Amino acid sequence: MHHTYWLAGKVTKLPGQPCGAGLTSEAADALGLKAGLPVAVSILDAHAGALGNNDPVGLLLGLSDD
């Protein structure tokens, strides 16, 4: 079977963890911030909504057999 997808990277991180080496000088200048400022991994809206809905067993994310 031929797959038509590609991987965006090989490193997996949890939401909120720092990624990379922080803001580049170019991005920092454009945003009026300091270069090297830590940048955190984001989370998808749907997943954040499930967490915000107090879904402890993962029903909304399809993580439960219930």
C-alpha positions, -999 to +999 in steps of 0.1 A: +000+000+000+013+034-009+009+062+017+006+098+008+013+114+042+046+128+055+059+133+090+064+169+102+091+159+126+105+131+148+102+147+182+070+145+202+064+169+231+036+175+255+015+208+254+033+235+274+068+220+270+094+244+255+103+237+219+133+248+200+157+274+213+131+301+218+122+331+195+147+339+168+160+374+165+138+380+135+106+369+152+115+387+184+121+420+165+088+416+146+069+410+179+087+435+200+100+407+223+134+394+234+153+369+213+155+335+230+122+339+248+109+303+254+081+291+230+058+264+243+042+236+224+005+243+216-026+221+219-055+216+194-087+234+203-107+201+203-083+185+227-082+215+250-120+216+249-122+180+261-099+188+290-119+219+298-151+198+299-137+177+328-134+145+307-112+125+330-117+092+312-111+105+277-146+099+263-146+130+241-111+122+228-119+085+221-094+073+247-119+052+266-136+019+259-167+031+278 
